[in-house]
Amino acid sequence: MLSRLDALLDRRMADALDEVSPSADVRGALLELESPFSLVCRTARAFEGAQWGVADEGVGRFPTNGASIASLYHEARAWTDETFRA
């Protein structure tokens, strides 16, 4: 869950990404550029911001059902919470 890395590190996203060196596709999505992961990032941010219309639109574009996407998002959040508590 890197979508809020900038907030976690209190830095601009581009600077925060320099520290973790993600792939070019992941970096592009996190910087809101077009990449294969842009839809995933926009949908995750919509979940995080309680923008349910945007989240529903994003989920509708995945080749699976919305319940699976929501479940995966919540699993990722739980992992992130657990990781940062350690």
N, C-alpha and C positions, 0 to 999 in steps of 0.2 A: 504494500500500500504506500506508494510513493506520491500519491496525488496531493498530499499536504506536507511534503518534505520541506518546502519553503517555510511553512509555519513552525514546524518542529525545530528547525535550525535557525529560525529568525533571520533568514537571508532571502534574497531574490531566488526564484526557482533556478535560473541558469547557473548561479553561483553554487547553490546547493547540489545541483546535478554534477558539477565539476568534481565534487568530493566523492560521489558514489559511482561515477562512470558507467551509467547504463548504456545499453545499445542505442544506436542512432534512432531506431524506430521508437523505442520507449522514450528517449529524450524528446523527440519530436512531438509525441502525443502529450507529454507533460508540459511542453512549452506551447501547447495549443496549435501546433502545426499539423498538417496532414501527415498521417502515417498509418500503417496497418492497425495500430492500437488506439487511434483517435476515438473511435466509437466507445471502446471500453473505458477510456479515461473520462469522456464526457458523461457517460452513464454513471460511473462511480461518483463523479463530482455532483451529479444531480441527486443521487441517493444521499450523499453527505450534506447537501444543502436543502434537503426536503423539497426539492423541485420535482414533484411527483409527475407532472405532465411530461417534463423532459426525460425523466427516468423511464416512464412508460413507453415513450417514443423510442428511446434507445434499446430497451429490453425487447421491444417488438421487432427490432432489426436483427436480433441474434437468432441463429438456427436452433433454438431450444425454447422451452417455455419460461415464462416470467418467474415462476416459483423456483426453478433451478438457478436462475441468475440471482435472485434475491438471496437464496440460501448460500450461494458461493460468496456473495458480497459479505454476508454476515459472518461466514467462516473466516474470511480474510480479515475482517475487523477484529474478531476475537483473537486471531493469531497476532495481529499487530498490537492489540492491547496487552496481551500476555508477554510478548517480546519486549515491549518498552517498560513493563513493570519489573522485569528481571534485572 
